Amino acid sequence: MPEIWRRLDEVGLQTTEACGDCPRVVLGSPLAGESLDEVLDGTPAVDEIVKRYIGKPEYSNLPRKFKTAISGLQDVVHEVNDVAFI
């Protein structure tokens, strides 16, 4: 497993709070910062939320999972998230 985690980390992927009753990884648009139709690049907001909440023990062990999405485009499926800023 350590080798798998190392390889995932090398390409910017993580498994921190990928499941369980916690804040999940925050979804953003794969076209963030690139699309001409984008109203606002949500990447800085996604990065800040991840920094403040993901992997923090005080926000883990919630009553249920908590999913968030942020995008300046209509390409994020907001209906499946608890909170979505589109």
N, CA, C and O of each residue as an XYZ file, in Angstrom:
344
protein
N       0.802     -1.200      0.000
C       0.000      0.000      0.000
C       0.849      1.271      0.000
O       0.500      2.217     -0.706
N       1.938      1.338      0.751
C       2.725      2.578      0.728
C       3.163      2.974     -0.686
O       3.206      4.160     -1.013
N       3.485      1.993     -1.513
C       3.895      2.293     -2.886
C       2.732      2.886     -3.684
O       2.924      3.819     -4.464
N       1.545      2.352     -3.491
C       0.359      2.885     -4.177
C       0.117      4.327     -3.742
O      -0.111      5.197     -4.583
N       0.164      4.588     -2.436
C      -0.059      5.949     -1.932
C       1.009      6.915     -2.450
O       0.708      8.059     -2.791
N       2.249      6.448     -2.507
C       3.337      7.290     -3.018
C       3.076      7.661     -4.478
O       3.254      8.813     -4.873
N       2.653      6.682     -5.272
C       2.400      6.935     -6.693
C       1.207      7.871     -6.893
O       1.235      8.737     -7.768
N       0.176      7.701     -6.097
C      -0.970      8.610     -6.172
C      -0.540     10.029     -5.818
O      -0.929     10.988     -6.485
N       0.264     10.158     -4.770
C       0.745     11.469     -4.332
C       1.589     12.143     -5.415
O       1.518     13.360     -5.587
N       2.374     11.371     -6.135
C       3.222     11.915     -7.202
C       2.415     12.622     -8.287
O       2.900     13.566     -8.910
N       1.186     12.165     -8.512
C       0.354     12.772     -9.565
C      -0.733     13.670     -8.987
O      -1.675     14.044     -9.685
N      -0.598     14.014     -7.702
C      -1.517     14.971     -7.087
C      -2.834     14.391     -6.617
O      -3.784     15.139     -6.386
N      -2.915     13.078     -6.469
C      -4.139     12.450     -5.975
C      -3.958     12.051     -4.521
O      -2.850     11.727     -4.092
N      -5.051     12.076     -3.761
C      -4.980     11.687     -2.358
C      -6.212     10.880     -1.978
O      -7.229     10.912     -2.672
N      -6.108     10.163     -0.880
C      -7.242      9.378     -0.383
C      -7.742      9.909      0.955
O      -8.623      9.302      1.564
N      -7.200     11.027      1.424
C      -7.616     11.601      2.701
C      -9.102     11.895      2.682
O      -9.580     12.643      1.830
N      -9.832     11.313      3.614
C     -11.274     11.496      3.757
C     -12.030     11.264      2.452
O     -12.953     12.004      2.114
N     -11.625     10.229      1.730
C     -12.315      9.875      0.486
C     -13.618      9.132      0.762
O     -14.456      8.994     -0.129
N     -13.791      8.655      1.986
C     -15.031      7.983      2.364
C     -15.237      8.170      3.863
O     -14.347      8.650      4.566
N     -16.402      7.791      4.340
C     -16.704      7.938      5.761
C     -17.523      9.179      6.048
O     -17.881      9.919      5.132
N     -17.819      9.406      7.307
C     -18.650     10.535      7.732
C     -17.772     11.744      8.025
O     -17.447     12.036      9.176
N     -17.401     12.435      6.961
C     -16.457     13.544      7.052
C     -16.658     14.454      5.843
O     -17.390     14.099      4.919
N     -16.017     15.626      5.840
C     -16.068     16.424      4.614
C     -15.280     15.687      3.536
O     -14.131     15.303      3.760
N     -15.874     15.492      2.398
C     -15.204     14.793      1.300
C     -14.357     15.768      0.499
O     -14.393     16.977      0.726
N     -13.601     15.228     -0.435
C     -12.803     16.067     -1.317
C     -13.730     17.059     -2.017
O     -14.817     16.682     -2.454
N     -13.322     18.300     -2.127
C     -14.131     19.355     -2.738
C     -13.996     19.269     -4.261
O     -12.886     19.252     -4.793
N     -15.129     19.216     -4.950
C     -15.115     19.115     -6.406
C     -15.028     20.489     -7.050
O     -15.649     21.449     -6.592
N     -14.259     20.564     -8.102
C     -14.172     21.769     -8.905
C     -14.239     21.378    -10.367
O     -14.224     20.192    -10.695
N     -14.311     22.338    -11.225
C     -14.392     22.075    -12.658
C     -13.036     21.666    -13.215
O     -12.019     22.264    -12.864
N     -13.007     20.647    -14.085
C     -11.743     20.309    -14.738
C     -11.305     21.395    -15.728
O     -10.161     21.403    -16.185
N     -12.223     22.305    -16.053
C     -11.913     23.398    -16.979
C     -11.633     24.716    -16.260
O     -11.521     25.760    -16.902
N     -11.520     24.673    -14.943
C     -11.294     25.890    -14.150
C     -10.033     26.609    -14.614
O      -8.968     26.009    -14.758
N     -10.185     27.898    -14.842
C      -9.058     28.713    -15.272
C      -8.728     28.597    -16.748
O      -7.819     29.273    -17.230
N      -9.455     27.744    -17.483
C      -9.171     27.514    -18.901
C     -10.319     27.913    -19.823
O     -10.082     28.401    -20.928
N     -11.549     27.713    -19.387
C     -12.710     27.932    -20.245
C     -13.013     29.419    -20.425
O     -12.962     30.191    -19.467
N     -13.322     29.803    -21.639
C     -13.698     31.190    -21.928
C     -15.096     31.503    -21.398
O     -15.442     32.671    -21.220
N     -15.900     30.470    -21.146
C     -17.260     30.653    -20.625
C     -17.304     30.753    -19.101
O     -18.369     30.985    -18.530
N     -16.181     30.584    -18.450
C     -16.140     30.583    -16.992
C     -16.395     31.984    -16.433
O     -15.763     32.956    -16.846
N     -17.328     32.068    -15.488
C     -17.643     33.343    -14.840
C     -16.540     33.715    -13.856
O     -16.139     34.876    -13.767
N     -16.056     32.723    -13.121
C     -15.038     32.929    -12.092
C     -14.288     31.624    -11.888
O     -14.907     30.560    -11.850
N     -12.977     31.681    -11.757
C     -12.177     30.488    -11.482
C     -12.336     30.125    -10.011
O     -11.919     30.882     -9.134
N     -12.936     28.972     -9.741
C     -13.179     28.543     -8.367
C     -11.996     27.867     -7.699
O     -12.081     27.501     -6.527
N     -10.893     27.692     -8.419
C      -9.742     26.967     -7.878
C      -9.215     27.539     -6.562
O      -8.964     26.759     -5.644
N      -9.032     28.854     -6.417
C      -8.549     29.371     -5.131
C      -9.492     29.040     -3.964
O      -9.030     28.758     -2.859
N     -10.798     29.072     -4.204
C     -11.761     28.738     -3.147
C     -11.679     27.261     -2.793
O     -11.720     26.904     -1.616
N     -11.564     26.400     -3.798
C     -11.420     24.960     -3.549
C     -10.163     24.705     -2.726
O     -10.203     23.967     -1.742
N      -9.056     25.308     -3.123
C      -7.790     25.122     -2.403
C      -7.898     25.569     -0.944
O      -7.386     24.896     -0.050
N      -8.553     26.688     -0.703
C      -8.693     27.206      0.664
C      -9.574     26.299      1.519
O      -9.259     26.055      2.684
N     -10.659     25.801      0.963
C     -11.539     24.890      1.706
C     -10.795     23.607      2.052
O     -10.887     23.117      3.178
N     -10.062     23.064      1.091
C      -9.285     21.847      1.346
C      -8.275     22.096      2.461
O      -8.135     21.277      3.368
N      -7.574     23.224      2.394
C      -6.561     23.556      3.403
C      -7.168     23.670      4.802
O      -6.581     23.206      5.779
N      -8.336     24.284      4.891
C      -8.945     24.530      6.203
C      -9.688     23.336      6.796
O      -9.724     23.183      8.017
N     -10.285     22.480      5.950
C     -11.207     21.474      6.478
C     -10.839     20.016      6.229
O     -11.129     19.170      7.075
N     -10.215     19.692      5.107
C      -9.935     18.293      4.790
C      -8.762     17.792      5.634
O      -7.698     18.409      5.675
N      -8.980     16.671      6.298
C      -7.943     16.075      7.130
C      -7.850     16.645      8.532
O      -6.934     16.296      9.275
N      -8.763     17.501      8.906
C      -8.770     18.100     10.246
C      -9.666     17.265     11.162
O     -10.850     17.100     10.870
N      -9.132     16.743     12.250
C      -9.916     15.879     13.144
C     -11.197     16.521     13.670
O     -12.192     15.825     13.877
N     -11.189     17.829     13.889
C     -12.386     18.479     14.437
C     -13.552     18.489     13.449
O     -14.692     18.725     13.848
N     -13.283     18.234     12.157
C     -14.355     18.187     11.163
C     -14.619     16.764     10.682
O     -15.394     16.561      9.747
N     -13.993     15.794     11.301
C     -14.223     14.390     10.965
C     -15.262     13.815     11.908
O     -15.655     14.459     12.881
N     -15.700     12.615     11.621
C     -16.708     11.927     12.435
C     -18.002     12.739     12.522
O     -18.593     12.875     13.593
N     -18.426     13.269     11.390
C     -19.688     13.999     11.298
C     -20.854     13.008     11.318
O     -20.642     11.806     11.159
N     -22.083     13.497     11.512
C     -23.232     12.590     11.466
C     -23.356     11.883     10.114
O     -23.834     10.750     10.057
N     -22.943     12.519      9.050
C     -22.941     11.949      7.706
C     -21.837     12.616      6.901
O     -21.237     13.601      7.330
N     -21.585     12.059      5.727
C     -20.596     12.675      4.835
C     -21.076     14.057      4.406
O     -22.268     14.358      4.471
N     -20.136     14.894      3.969
C     -20.479     16.255      3.546
C     -19.722     16.545      2.260
O     -18.492     16.588      2.251
N     -20.464     16.745      1.172
C     -19.847     16.937     -0.139
C     -20.055     18.371     -0.620
O     -21.145     18.930     -0.495
N     -18.984     18.961     -1.174
C     -18.998     20.350     -1.620
C     -18.486     20.436     -3.059
O     -17.605     19.675     -3.460
N     -19.043     21.365     -3.827
C     -18.563     21.630     -5.187
C     -18.524     23.136     -5.414
O     -19.380     23.874     -4.927
N     -17.517     23.577     -6.163
C     -17.384     24.993     -6.510
C     -16.962     25.078     -7.972
O     -16.001     24.429     -8.386
N     -17.686     25.883     -8.754
C     -17.335     26.035    -10.161
C     -17.889     27.339    -10.707
O     -18.947     27.801    -10.279
N     -17.185     27.920    -11.638
C     -17.659     29.092    -12.357
C     -18.313     28.697    -13.671
O     -18.633     29.553    -14.496
N     -18.511     27.399    -13.862
C     -19.157     26.850    -15.053
C     -20.332     25.976    -14.628
O     -20.497     25.678    -13.445
N     -21.133     25.575    -15.582
C     -22.268     24.691    -15.297
C     -21.895     23.219    -15.469
O     -22.771     22.395    -15.731
N     -20.627     22.874    -15.328
C     -20.189     21.504    -15.598
C     -20.046     20.630    -14.359
O     -19.651     19.470    -14.474
N     -20.354     21.150    -13.191
C     -20.291     20.361    -11.957
C     -21.711     19.939    -11.606
O     -22.620     20.769    -11.576
N     -21.903     18.649    -11.340
C     -23.241     18.143    -11.013
C     -23.570     18.546     -9.579
O     -23.285     17.811     -8.634
N     -24.170     19.715     -9.432
C     -24.429     20.276     -8.107
C     -25.500     19.518     -7.339
O     -25.530     19.592     -6.111
N     -26.378     18.794     -8.016
C     -27.472     18.091     -7.336
C     -26.990     17.004     -6.378
O     -27.710     16.666     -5.438
N     -25.813     16.455     -6.581
C     -25.329     15.366     -5.733
C     -24.483     15.859     -4.558
O     -23.979     15.049     -3.780
N     -24.322     17.166     -4.423
C     -23.511     17.732     -3.348
C     -24.389     18.356     -2.269
O     -25.506     18.793     -2.547
N     -23.883     18.395     -1.043
C     -24.609     19.039      0.048
C     -24.601     20.552     -0.111
O     -25.596     21.221      0.167
N     -23.470     21.086     -0.562
C     -23.334     22.515     -0.823
C     -22.629     22.661     -2.167
O     -21.592     22.041     -2.405
N     -23.198     23.484     -3.040
C     -22.568     23.726     -4.335
C     -22.647     25.209     -4.657
O     -23.707     25.826     -4.555
N     -21.516     25.768     -5.044
C     -21.453     27.165     -5.470
C     -21.137     27.162     -6.957
O     -20.022     26.839     -7.366
N     -22.122     27.521     -7.755
C     -21.969     27.495     -9.209
C     -22.100     28.919     -9.735
O     -22.005     29.143    -10.941
